[in-house]
Amino acid sequence: MKSQQFKVLCIVGARPNFMKIAPIIEAFSEYPDVTTTLLHTGQHYDHAMKSLLFDQLGLPVPDIDLEVRGGTHAEQTANIMLRFEPVLDDLKPDTVLVVGDVNSTIACALVAVKKHIPVIHVEAGLRSGDMDMPEEVNRVLTDQISSLLYTTEKLGNENLGKEGIAAEKVRFAGNVMIDTLLKNRAIAPELTTVIDTYGLEAVQPALDRVDGRYVFLTMHRPSNVDDPAILEELLLAIADIARQTPVIFAVHPRTKGNIEKFNLGHLLQSDGIFTTEPVGYLDSITLMANALLVLTDSGGIQEETTALGVPCITMRHNTERWITVTEGTNTIVGTDSAKIKSEYQAIIDGKGKAGRQPELWDGQAAKRIAADIREWLVSNAAS
């Protein structure tokens, strides 16, 4: 008798989702009775994505693209839901797998559960405690309607338990984002290659003067870059740091637009600040791994720097990834320039966090998740 085939519909919507879904799809390829379909909502899209993500990660081009482009949170979420429902009617998957906390995550999860299709949430249980963050709303709601939840740290299990989610639905599996990082670190280009690729040759003399030490900076959160006073405060701190240590600043389009809109471009004219367009995934690994420290407001980079053992200063007032603070290399400083500069100086003086690799951040999380999901699918089919 022919064995039963299971269909898993995997959802991506933003760049970090691809790094999380890639190892899961690869792990599922070990099971002939599991078929994966990759759907891109189009929530975050640019034409460079194919070369920067699909090719570099060995990820197949999405089977389906909903082509939702931009809009407000409501418009984006609503458009994804409207376009996603017919896909479910056509494919009839056994489960819908979502990752992370973007609008695509909650939109697709909500449509699936309304149609009685079980939802699996990878990277569940992360909590910042700040419900003003759109991502926090997405995280809490997605977890409440998921049938199977995989956490990256044990605190996630505790958070879910406090919210009334049954323990038998929750698995501590490790961090799939780190699976991708560890797999690709060995093939990431040399720093000199990245410098040439992005036209950063001017940074080399500055690096030579300080034994190759530099700060890698990313900044994109609306709470930081949409408020002119906060953005100015952050740029002033960065300009001060750049007088002592070169800063390589990968400028997000939103940040670039607001720097121009608020007439703050003069703050980037320091001899020590070197700006570039957003960089590819492998190039970002290189820039983080070789940095003296990383300045960011990104969630994923907090995790990646911990895995790489590089000190991280997070320009936010909270984090949902607390293990990067309690066990890793991450320090939360908010947006006060004095605090940013104080932590920078501590790292310069050799007092930065050494950190350690969190439990199960071992490059095998996706294999554990795929094996468990398959077992769960088989069990459900038999019951």
Stockholm file with secondary structure:
# STOCKHOLM 1.0

chainA/1-383         MKSQQFKVLCIVGARPNFMKIAPIIEAFSEYPDVTTTLLHTGQHYDHAMKSLLFDQLGLPVPDIDLEVRGGTHAEQTANIMLRFEPVLDDLKPDTVLVVGDVNSTIACALVAVKKHIPVIHVEAGLRSGDMDMPEEVNRVLTDQISSLLYTTEKLGNENLGKEGIAAEKVRFAGNVMIDTLLKNRAIAPELTTVIDTYGLEAVQPALDRVDGRYVFLTMHRPSNVDDPAILEELLLAIADIARQTPVIFAVHPRTKGNIEKFNLGHLLQSDGIFTTEPVGYLDSITLMANALLVLTDSGGIQEETTALGVPCITMRHNTERWITVTEGTNTIVGTDSAKIKSEYQAIIDGKGKAGRQPELWDGQAAKRIAADIREWLVSNAAS
#=GR chainA/1-383 SS CCCCCEEEEEEECSHHHHHHHHHHHHHHTTCTTEEEEEEECCSSCCTTHIIIIIIHHTCCCCSEECCCCCCCHHHHHHHHHHHHHHHHHHHCCSEEEEESSSHHHHHHHHHHHHTTCCEEEEEECCCCSCTTSHHHHHHHHHHHTCSEEEESSHHHHHHHHHTTCCGGGEEECCCHHHHHHHHHHTTSCCHHHHHHHTTCTTHHHHHHHTTTCCEEEEECCHHHHSSHHHHHHHHHHHHHHHTTSCEEEEECHHHHHHHHHTTCGGGGCSTTEEEECCCCHHHHHHHHHTCSEEEECCHHHHHHHHHHTCCEEECSSCCSCTHHHHTSSEEECTTCHHHHHHHHHHHHTTCSCCCCCCTTCSSCHHHHHHHHHHHHHHHHHHC
#=GC SS_cons         CCCCCEEEEEEECSHHHHHHHHHHHHHHTTCTTEEEEEEECCSSCCTTHIIIIIIHHTCCCCSEECCCCCCCHHHHHHHHHHHHHHHHHHHCCSEEEEESSSHHHHHHHHHHHHTTCCEEEEEECCCCSCTTSHHHHHHHHHHHTCSEEEESSHHHHHHHHHTTCCGGGEEECCCHHHHHHHHHHTTSCCHHHHHHHTTCTTHHHHHHHTTTCCEEEEECCHHHHSSHHHHHHHHHHHHHHHTTSCEEEEECHHHHHHHHHTTCGGGGCSTTEEEECCCCHHHHHHHHHTCSEEEECCHHHHHHHHHHTCCEEECSSCCSCTHHHHTSSEEECTTCHHHHHHHHHHHHTTCSCCCCCCTTCSSCHHHHHHHHHHHHHHHHHHC
//
